Amino acid sequence: MLSRVIEKHYVLRIQEPAVFVGVEEDIEWIQRQLMAAWVEYDSYSPEELMDVAYDFEDMIDDLILRSAAKQRSVLLIRIQKKLKLIKSKIPALPRLRVFVPECASPSNDSIEEKVWSDICLLHSQSVANAVFSPVEKKVSALLALEKIQPYTKKAAMRVLDKLRSLNGFLRGLESVELDDSGMVWMEELTHVALSAVISIDDYINTAQQLKKRSWMGFLSAFGKLKPQEKLAAEMDKIYANIQTLSIDRPTAVNHQCQSRNQKSTLGSSAPFPPQLTTQEDDMASYGDDVQAMISRLLTEDENHFPFAVWTSDSYRLLLRNKTKLEAVDSFGRQMQQLKVFFVNKRSLIVQDDSYFPNQMLEVLQDTLNGSRMILTNCKTWLPPNVNMKNDPHPLRLRTDEESWTLFTHALKLNIPPELLQLKDEISKRCGGLPLLIVKLVEALSHKNATIEEWSDILQHFDHDQHQLWSNTLYKIHKNLPLYMRRCLFYFTLFPQDFDIPARRLIALWVAEDLLQPKGNGETSENVAEWCSNLPIAQGMVQLTKKKLNGNVKMVRLPDALRQYWLSKAQQATFHGVHTNTKSELSLGTNKIRRLVDHLDKEDICFDHIHGDYHTTSTSLTPYYEDVLSFLSFDTRKESKPGEEVGKFLHRGIFSGCFLMMLVLDLENLHNLQILDMKHTSINTLPNSIWKLQQLRHLYLTESSRSKLMLKHDATFPTTLQTLCGLFLDEGTPVRDGLDRLLGIRKLGLTLSSKQGVMPLQLQAAVLDWVLKLNQLQSLRLKSIDENNQPWELELKPLVSLVNLSYIYLLGRIRNPSIMSQFPYSLVDLTLSGSGLVEDPMKSLDKLPNLRSLKFLAKSYLRKKMFCSLGGFPQLQVLKLWKLELEEEWYVEKGALQALRDCEIRSCTSLKMLPTELLHRTLLKIEVLPSQ
């Protein structure tokens, strides 16, 4: 703080020396006193010294105003009064009695950031960033407003500077293992910082509303003082909380932190290899035959690697010398000859063993001829003398289908049909961990293959799981930075064995400012999506479903890890008290911060939401006034769940609860960022929804024809990035209405015709709006009639939307030439009901990044389709559904080389599959009959 004020003074003196006329001597005296106090910082009471510094900074701000003001004499009088006040405070500053040993040496640490640890962060993301950066941004926005009173400015700056003083300590926490009390402290600090962000946001929104009411005249200016007083009081309260937390900062941590990330990991010191985790092209699977895999590695690509070696034990090698395959025994005696052999010959060596002999690892150490070695191992270490040029590829947890494939492969039995009903339970119980799958196979192989025997084994299979997951838990605690460990807490908000949509996790992380963008053009959502891949790559989180373009769609925290991490989250008071049972409740010791309704009668919130409606509103306040998010997993049908939740929220809002809410769906919650009504029956949202000025993501229900009530004078949130499921008709104001939303990245619209007529001006307005969305990444556009059947869809060239990667179009395309006017950035394209009569492959095959292409019912209405050589360089997924007229599909030799998944469904006229695709080992072709 002192350094900032002193620097601010020097900069102003250089740039605007004229503003110091008349006050120069007083300012110089104060400057000298503050410089002396800076040198002897530990001798002064920090609270009083900071108070003087804030007054001095406020006076400097007045000097800056003086340089631009016309009535300089008025400002000069105010500045002289402030200087007089500051000069009276400095002599009265209380000094502390400090004992300094004779051997003490001066510290080089800055006064605000005593560096607690010199450990470098693994990434730019950190808890320090998550705590400090959002507050810094909001304080900057606050100071940019007009007519901020000095006491309000001082109160906000005190909070910011106090958080800044903890920055060094927080950065040190990234590399240590906090105990339970330390995690409680961390949760308290992040909650206090978030409350500062919300309070400033509330004031800024209020100030903007007051500014619009210019008709109030003097009352408007007068009315601005009360919100500032309220904000200053809130900032003082937050400052006091941070001060208490600063004094009580955790000390019970693992002080061996500097060595926690220094374990050798397959040649890489970074715990997170920079690699794609969701796409595994040409990877071997558990369904592959081992001998066939050996044969492939030893026979393929003879031109690049004329020589190849495979070893699966430490004593016998399979050596391919050009085209000749032979075995080499007595491994130890042949090692020297092999080393000489490999020096001058480009070779591929595959070492498939749990034990790596040092001699084999040293074979390629000094060769520069392009030879490569592939190592597979269940351990994550290598001898220290081995240098690796590439990062490791950790084995992620397997999906449910992959788990079942490994299970059946290892069991080596024909599973009776009646036992197939246990498939899902077996896959989920093992959590995708290969070691656990093999362990279960071993247990079941000694039992009769009956429902009773297998069910009994599964019921008692949990007792030793923690031991098998010990390596994963070790990696979480030792390799995962603190901000990512806190990210894992959010998995525990979801039910056991629940497939969690990645978008819901990302929305929660972003809403609570858990992750911060690194540079211009990057959003918090981009960073969160990147971070969501890290625990998948490290085998900590199970990927259960991918999007067709390869991105993560669903994830799951394996049950054993969820139980363990849930206990950690509860110990850290991440949820609050509502996860405890009623008998354990100690009202007043904690408050609920993340409210989750699992429809559990033992849950504290159950009676409040689903029980006695006569509970007074005031009785809810101690529980719910600090709630940040509300997730409901009430899966009952019909309207009762919505009615109960609605009444509960109404009573809570009436009593002043939920004012800090970030994730929910009500108009009074001004800080709300995510409103998700994807699976509701709500068909109309009021105009008051636009009061949610912090709204980032709005999901509506397509099936309910959800509409928005719009007024032409509505102020839309500039932060809105997602608008999905919106229903438009001739009454929807698009031009000078929705088209003012220019920050949309994900857009899903349904356009409806009335009595068989689609207003041309509606489609034109929508398309003009779409073309303005420079950041648009995903577009879902449907044109339907009153019977929900595809209707005419007029499009315009989309080539200018260079960020657009996903397009879904439903409707009869009136201008088929649009097929050649999609942007090159397109990755995923779906056409449905398009009524195309010209082969679209001739145009679409020129899209260089297209990976997924789907033709759904009536999208193509001709008999022939042709794929030429050189087209679709990256197409991996191709789906042809209900193309009832198509008879012939030609694929030129060498075409569609990247294709991995081809699904043909209900194409009743198609005579045969292309011969070119039938013998490709890496291509899965699925032909499904009409249903």
N, C-alpha and C positions, 0 to 999 in steps of 0.2 A: 504494500500500500504506500509506504513512505517513498520508495523508489519511484513509483508511478507518478506521484504528485510532484516530486522534485524534477523528474524528467519533463513533465507537462509544463512546468514553469520555465525551464530552459528553452524548450521549443518555442513557446510563446514569445520569450524575450528576443529570440533570433528573428522570428517571423514578423512580429508586431511590436517593436520597441516603443512606439508612440503611446501605447495604451498605459504605460507605466508612469507617465507624466503626472506629478502631484502626489504619487503614492510610493515612489521608488524606494525611499529610505526605509519606510515601514516594512515593505515586502522583503527587502534585503535582510533586515534584522530577523524577521520570521524565518526566512530561508536558512540563515546561519544557525538559528536555534534548532530547526528541524534536522539539519545536517549533523549537528552535534548529537542530537537525540538518536539519530540513525546509527551513529558509530557506537553509542553506549545504549543500544536498544534494551539490553537485558537489565539495565539499571532503572528503567521507568515502568510504571504500571501501563500495560499495553492498552487497556480500555480507554484511559484518559488521553494517551498519546494519539491513538487512532481517531478519537473525537476531534482533536485539534487538526489532524491531517485532513479529515473530511471537510472541516470548516475552511481550511486553506484552499482545498480543491474547489469548493463551491465559489470562493472569491475569485479564483483563476477563471472559472467559467464566466463569471460576470465581466472580467476583463476582456474575454473573447467577445462577449456580446457588445462591450463598449466599442470595440474596433469597428463594428458594423452599424452601431446605433447612431441616430441623428441627435437625440437629446442626451448627449454625453454627460452633461452636468448632473442630471437626475441620477444616472448610474454611478457617477463619482461619489455622490453623497452616500448611496447605499454601500459602495465598496469601502468607504472610509469607516462607516459604522461596523462593518464586519471585521476590518483590520483592528479596530479598537478592541472588539470582543476577543479576537484571537490573542492579541498582545497581553490581555489581562489573564488569559488562561495559562499561557506558557510558564510564567514564574510559579504558578500554583500546582504544576504537574507533580504528583507524588512520586518519590523515588523509592525503589525497592532496596532492601538490604541484601546484598549478594556477596557470599563468600567466594573469593577467587583464589585457588591454590597457587603457590608460587610457580609451580611447574606448568601451570596451564598455558596453553598456546592459543592464539586467536583463531577463531573459527572462520572458515572461508564460505560457510553456508550463508545463503541469503536469509534475511530476517523472516520472510514469509514462508519459505519452504525449506525446513530442516530436513535434508534428505535422509529418510529412514532406511532406504535400501538403494543400492546402485545397480540393481538387477535390471537389465534391459527388457522391455516388453516384447512379447512374441509378435504382436500385431499392433496396429494403430488403435485397435479397439481395446478398451479397458474400463474397469469400474471408475477410475478417475475421470475418464471422458464422460461416462454415463452420468456421473454425479455433477460434474462442473459445467460441461459444455451447454446443456439445455438452460441452466440458470444464467450463464453468461450471455446467451443469445437473447433471452427474455429481458434481462436488465438493459442490454444495449437497445432493444426495441422500446423499452420504457423511457430511457434517457433521450430518445429521438423525438418523443412527443413534445408538444408545446406546453409551456407554463407548468412544468413540474416543480413543485415546491422544494426548497432545499432540504427540509426535514424528510420528505419522501425519498428524494435522491440519496440522502445519507443512509437512510434505513436499508434501501435496496443494495447500495454499495457495500455496506457492512456485511450483509449476508454473503455477497459474492466474494469479498476478500477473505471472509472466514472459511469459506469452502476452498478458496485458492490455497489457503495456508495448510490445508489437509492433502493437497495434491501429491506431494512427495510421499507421504505416508501411504496413500491409496495405491500409488504405483508400486510401492514395495509389496503390498498385499497380493498383487497379481501372482507372485511367485512363491507364496507360502501356503501352507495348509492351515486354515483357520479352524479353531475348535468351535463347539456349539455356541458359546457366548460371543465369540468373534463374528459368527454368521448373524446372530441376533443384532449385534451392533451395526453390521453392514446393512441389514434390512432397514433398521431404524434410520440410518443416515440417508439411504436412497429415498426413503419415504419422505423425510423432511425436505430434501432437495426438490423432490417432485411437487410437494405442497407449495414451495416457493414459486415454481414455474406456473402452477395452476392459479395462485393468487395474483401474480402479475398479469397473466392472461385475462383473468376476470376483470381486472382494473382496465386493461387496454380495451376490452370489448365494451365496458361501461363508458369509457371516455369517448369511444367512437359513436356510441348511441347518443350521448349528450351533445356531441358536436353536430349531429344531424338536426337536433331540435333547436335550430337557430331562432325560431319564433319566441323562445323563452327569454331572449334578451339577457338582462342582468341576472335573472334566476339561473340561466344556463351556466354563466361564469361562476356564480356563487355555488351552484350545485356541484361543481367539480371539486370543491374543497373537501366535502365529506367523504367521497370515495378515496381521495388521497390520504386523508387521516386514517381511514380504515385499512388501507394498504400498508401505511407506515406502521400501524399497530401490529398487523400480521407479520410484517418483516421483522419487527423487534422480537416477537414471540418465536419466530423461526430462528433468529440469531441466537436467542437464549438456548434453544434446543441444540443447535450446532455447537455452541460453546460447551454445553454439558457433555455432548458426545465427544468433543475434542479432548476434554479432561479424562473421560472414561474410555479412551481408545483401547482396543484389545492389545494384550501383551502375551497371552497364552497361545503362541503360534509355533509352528515348526521352524526353529531357527537354523535348521540345516537347509534352508530354502535355496541357497545358491547352488546346491548340487542336485536339486531335484530334476532339472532338465538336462543334466550332463551325461545321462546314461547313453551309451552308443546305440543308435537305432538304425541298423542296416545302412550304415554309411551316411546318415543324415542327422544333424543335431536339431533340426526343427521338428516338433512333434506333429505338424500338420503339413504333409506334402502338398505342393501346389499342383493338384491334378483334378480332373473331373471325376466326380464320385458316382454320378448317376448314369453314365454311359460306359459300357464295357464292350467295345467292339472286339469281335474275334476272341473272346475269352473262353477258356475251357469251362465246362460245367460238370456237375456231378453225374450227369447222365452219360458222359463220354467214356468210352472204353479206354483203359489205361494203355494197353498195348497199341491201340490205334493212335493214341496221342503220341506215344514214343515214335511210332512209324512216321507220323506226319513231321515231327521235329527233325527226324533223321533223313528224310527223303525230300522234303519240300525246299524250295529256294536254293537249289544246288549252285546256281550261278553266283549268288551273293556270298554264300558260305560253302565253299567246296568241301570243307572238312567239318565234321560235327561229332560231338561226344555226348553220350547220355550216361549218367551214373546214378543209380538209386541205392547203392550201398558204397561203402568205403573201399571195396576191394576189387570190384569188377566193373569194367566200362564197356559200353557199346560204341565202337568207333566206325564212322563212315569216312573212308578215304576216297573222296570223289564219289563214285557210284557204288563202290564195294563196301559191304557191311560186314564187320567182323568183331569178335569179342576179344578183349584184352584182359587177361588174368594177372594175378600177382601185382596188384596196383602199386605197392610200395617200390618194387624193384623196377617198374617201368616209368616211375615218375620223372627221373632225370631225362630219359629218352623223350618222354612226352613234352617236357619243357623245351627241349631243343627243337622238337618237331613243330611246336606252336609258334615259336619266335618268328618264323618267316612265312607262316601260312594263316590266312584269314579263316577263323574258325568260330563255331558256335558251341559253347559248352553249357550243358544243362545239368546242374547239381541238384538232385531231388533227394534230400536226406535231412534228417534232424541233426546230424552231426557233420560239421564241415572240417575236414582235415586241412591244416594250415598249408600243406604242400599244394593241395589243389587250388586253394584260394590264391596262392602266390604265382600260379602258372601264367596269368595274364598281366601281372603287375607292371612289367616293363615293355610290353609289346605295344606298338603303335601302328599295327597293320589293319585295324578295323575289327579285330576279334571282339567278341562279346561273351559274357557269362551270365546265365540266368540262375538265380539261387532261390529255392523254395524252402521255407523253414517255418516251424511253429513258434520259434523264439524271435525276440526283437533285438538281438545283439550280435555283434561280430567281433572277432579279435581286433585289438586297437591298431594293428599294423596294416589292416586292409582298408584301402581308400576306395570309396564308391563314387562313381560319377553321376549316378541317377538316384532319385528319391525312391523309397520303397513303395510298393503297391500293397497296402494292408488289405487283408481279407475282410470285407465288410460282413455284417450279419446277413444271413441268407433270407430271401423272401419266403413266404409260406409255401409257394410252389416249389422253390428250390429246396426248401427243407424237406418237403415230402418226397422229392426225387432222391435226395440223399438217404432219407429214411428207408425207402423201399429198396434202394440199391444196396445198402448195408445189411438189411434184414435178410435178403436172398431167399425170400419165401413168397409164394403166391398168397396175397392177402385175401381172405374170404370177403365176398361182397358185403356181408352184414357188418364187417369191421370198418368199412369205408366211412361210416358215419362218425368215426372218431378222428377222421383226417384233420379237421380244423382244430380240434382240441390238442392233438399231438403236435401240430405245427406251432400253435401259439404257446404251448407249454415249454417248448424248447427255445423259443425266442430267437430262432435263427442262428444259434451258436452250434457250429459243427460238433464240437466236443460233447455237448449235451445231447445232441441227436444220436451220436454213436453210443453214448452211455445208456440212453433209453432203449436203443436197439439191443444192447447187451442184456438189459433187464428183461425185456419182452421175449427174447429168444429162448429163455429158460421156462417160459410159461406156455400153456395151451392157448391157441389162437381163438379165444372166445371173448365175447363182450364183457363177461364178468371178470375174467382174469386180467384182461388189459385195462379195464376201468379201475380195478383195484391197484394195479401198478401205477397208473397215472395219478390216482388220488394220493399216493404216498411218495410221489416222485420229487417233492419240493424240499425235502429235509436237507439234502446236501448240495443244493443249487448254488448257494453263496460261495462255496468253496470253488466250484467250477467257474463262477463269474469273478473270482478274485483278481485275475489279471486285468479284466475290464475295469473293476473298481480301482485298482492301483493306477491305471492310466488316467482315470477321471481325476483322481486326487493329485497325481504327480505331474501329469502332462497338460491337463486342461486348465487354461487361465481362469481366474476368478469370475470374470464376466460371463464366460461360457458355462461355468458351473451354476451360476445364477440362472442362465437360460434354461438349464435342465429342470429347474424348479417348476417351470410353467407346464411341463409334461404331466406333473402330478395333479393338475387341475382337472384332467380328463379321466374318465372311468378306466378301470382295469381292462386290458385287452382291447382298448378302443383304438380304431384306426383314425389318427388325428390328421385332418387336412392341414397341409403345410401352411396354407394361407392364413389359417386361424392362429397358428403359433406366431407367424411373422407379424400379424396384426397386433397381437398382445405385446410382443417385444417392442414394436415401434411405438405403440400407444404410451408405453411407460418409459420411453426414451432410453431403452436399454442399450441401443447401438447407435452410433453417430456416423453420418456420412463423412468421407475423408476429403472430398474435393468438390469442385464445381461440377454440376451435372449429375452427381451421384445422389441417390435418395436413400433414406433410411431403409426402405423396402429392399433396395438392391443389396445393401450391406447385410441385412437380415437373411436374405435368401442365400447369400454366400456363406454366412455363418451356419445356416441350417444344414449345409453339406458336411461340415467338419465332424460332428459326432457320428454321422453315418460312415464317413471314411475311416474313422477310428474304431468302428465296431462297437459303439456305445448305444446307438439308436438304430432300430430296424426299419429299413425301407420296405414298405408293404405294397406300394403301388406307384407306378410312374406314369406321367403323362405320355401321350404318344410321341411328343417331341423329345422325350428322354428326361425331362425335368421331374423333380420330386413332386408327387401329388399327395401321398399319404405316408405317415410314419407311425411307429409305435415304440414305446419304451418297454422292453421285455419285463415281464411281471416281477422277476426277482430283483431287477434293478429299480423298478418302480417302487416296490415295497421299501427298499433300502433308502431311495432318494426321497420318498414321501416322509419317512421318519426324520430325515435331515431337514426337509422343508418345514415340518412342524416344529422341530427344535429351534429353527431360525425364525419362527413366527412369520413365515412367508404368507401363510393363509390367514392367520389370525386365530380366533378361538373357535370358529364354526366347524372345524373338522374334529374337534373333540366331542365326546358324548356329553349329554346333558348333565350327568352326574359329576363330570369333571369340571364343569363350568365355574370359573371364578370371575364374576362380572367386575369390570373395572380394571383388571390387570392387563387386558388386551382388547383390541378392537378388530373387527373383521375388515380386512383390506381387499381380499379377493374372494368374492362370494360365489359359491358354486352350489347349485341345487341338484343333488344326485337322487332326489326322491327317497331319501333314507330317513326313516322315522327316528333313528337315533341321532341324527344330525341336529344341531342346535337351531338351524334356520328352518327346519321342517315345519314346526308349529307356526312360525311367523308367516310363512308363505302359504302353507296348505291347511293350517289349523284354524284356531279360533279367530274369526274376523273382528271380534269385539276387543281384541288387544289394543290398548291405547297407543296413539301415535308416539307419545313421548317415551314409551317403554322401548321403542325401536332405536331411539337416538344413540344410546350408549354402544349399541352394536354396529350401526351402519353409517355413522356420519363420516367415516374415513374410507369407505369402500371405493376402490379404483376400478373394479370390473365385476361384472355379473354374468356368469355362464349358467345356462339351464340345460339339464339333460333329462327333462321330464318328457318321456316318449309316449305318454298316453295319447290316445286319439281324441278327436272331436275338440270342443272348445273349452273344456274345463281347465286344462293347464294354463291357457292364456288368461282366462278370467281370474284365476287365483293369483297369478303373477301380477296382473294389472292392478288388482286391489292392494296387493302388498306394496307395490311401487308407489301407488297413489298415497297410501298412508305414510310411507317413508318420506316422500317428497314434501308432503304437507308438514311434517315435523322437522324439516331441515336436513334430512339425510341425503346421501348420494351427491352432495355438491362437488365432490372430487372425482366423480365417476368419469372414466375415460372410454369404457367399452359397454354400451347399452343402447337403448333405442327410445328415449323420451326427450321432448322438446326442452324441458327445464334444465337439462344437464348440459350446460353450455360448453363444457370441455370435452364432450363426447367426440371420439375420433372414428369409431367403427360402429356402424349400425347394420346388423346382419339379420335380415328377415327372409332368408332364402327358403326356409321350410315352414312358412306361416301361411295363413289364409288372408292376410291383410291386402286389400285391393286399392286403398286410397290413403295417401299421406297428406296431412294438412300443410298449408303454406308455412306454418310456424317451424317446420323442419329446418328451414334455412336460417333459423336463429343459431343453429349449431355451426358456428363460424370456424371451429377446429376440425370439422368432419373431413376425414380422408377417404373412407371407404363406405359405400352405400350399396348393399345387396338386397334386391327385391325378388319377388317370386314371379317367374314367367307365367306359370299356370294360373295364377290368380289375377292376371292382367293388371298388375300394380301400376297405379297412376299417381303423379305428383300434382298437387294443387299449386299453381304458380300465379304470382302477381307480377306485373311488369316492373314494379318498383322494388322487387325482392333483391336483397343483397346476398349473392351467392358466396359460399366459402371458397376462397382462393386455393385452399389446401386440398380440395377434392381430387382424388386420383382415380377412384373406381366408381363406376355407375353401371350396375348390371341388373338386368331383369325389368327394365322400365318399359311400360306400354305406352305407345303414342297413337293418337288418332287426330282427326281434324280439329279437335278442340285444344290440343296441346300447343302452347306458344313456344315454338322452337326459335324462330327468328326474333331477335331482341329479347329472348328468354333463355332457353337452355344453351343457346350458342354463345352465351357469355362465360360458360364453363370451359376454359381453355387449357386447364392443366390435366385433363383426363388422360390416363394411360391405359385404362381398361374400360371398354364401353360395350354394353349389351343392350340392344334395342329391339322391340317388336313393333312393327308398323301395321296397322289394321285398316282394311277397307270397310266401307259401310255401304250395304246394299249393292255390293259388286263394284264399287267405285273407290279408287284410291286417289285422293287429291294430289295432283301433280306438284302443287306448291309445298305439300308436306314432305314428299320425298326430296324435292330440290333443296328445301331448307335443311333437312337432315344431312344431305351429302355435302352441302356447303359448310356446315358445322364440322363434319368429320374432317374435311380437308384443312381446317384451321388447327387441328389438334397435332401439333408438331411432335409431341412426346408420346403419341398413341402407339401402344405396343400390341394391344389385343382388340379385335373388332368382331362382334357377334351381331349380325344384322338379319332380321327375319321379317318377311312380308307375308301376311296371312289374310284370309277372308273371315267372314263371320263364323264359319264352320272350322276354323283353324287349319284350313288347307292352304298350300302355297299359292301366293298371288304374285302379280307382276312386281318386279324389282328393277328399278332403274339405277344404274351405277355410273360413276365417273372414274376416270383414271386415278389410281392411288399411288402412282410411282413416287410422288413427292413426299410420302410418309415414310421416311427412311428408317424409322425405328419400329415399324409395324412388322411383327413376326408371326402373328396368329390371326387367321381370318376364318369365320364360319358364316356362310351365306345360305339362307333358305328363301326360296322364291324363284319365279320364272324370270330369268335374266333377259331383259329386253335388248340389250346390246352385247351380244356374245364376244365382240372384239375386246371386251374388257379383260379377257383371259390373257392377253399379251401385255397388259398394262398394270400388272401387280408389281410392288416394289421388290428389288433384289434381296431385301432383308427377310423376305417371307420364309418361315420355317415350317409352318403347319397350315394346311388349307383343307377345308371341308366344304363340299357343295352338296346341297340337298334340294330336290325339286327344281333344278335350274332349267330343265328342258332344253339342253344344248343339242344342236343337230350337226355341229361340226366337231370333229375329233379334237378335244381340248389338249391332248398330249403334245400336239405339234407346237403349242405356245407355252404350255406349262413346263416342258422339259428344259427350257432355257433358264429357269430360276436356279441360281447356283447354290442356294442355301436350303432349298426345300428338302425336308426330311420326312414329312408325313403328309400323305395325300389320300383323301377319302371321298369317294363318289357314293352318295347315298341315294335313296329311292328317287327315280325319275330325273336324276341329274343329267343323264346322257341318253338320248333317244335314237341311236343309230346302231347298226349291226356290227360295225368293225371298229377296232381300236388298235393303234400302232405305236410301239415304243422303239425309237431308233437308237443306234449306237452313238454314244457321246452325250446323250441327254440324261437329265436327272442325276448329276454327279454325286449327290449326297442322299438321295431318297432311300430311306430305310424301311418305312412302313407304307404299304399300299392296301387300301380296302375298297372292294367293289361290292356294294350292297344293292340288291333289288334292281339291277340293270336288266330288266326283263327282255329287252329287245336285242341285247348284245349276243352275237353268235360266234364271232371270231376275234381273238386277241393275239396279235403278232408281236413278238419280241425279237428284235434283231440280235444276231450273235454278238456277245460281248456287252449288250446293253443291260442297264439296271444292275451294275456290279455291286452297288452298296446295299441293295435290297436284302433285308433280314426277316421281314414279317409280311406275309401276303395272305389276306383273308378274303375269300369270295363267298358271299352269302346270298342265297335265293336268286342267283343268275340262271334262271331255268333254261334259257336258250343257248347258253354257252356250250359249244360242242366239246372242246378239249382245252387243256392247259397248254401254254406255250412250251414247246420242247426245250427251249433254251434254259428254262427255269427248273426243270424236273430233276436235274442231277447236281444241284449246288448244295454242298454239305452244310453251309452256314445259313441257308434260307429255310425258314419254316413256312410251309404252305398249308392253309386250312380251308377246306371247302365244306360249307355248311348248307344243308338243304333248306327248302322253304319250310316255314313253321306255320 
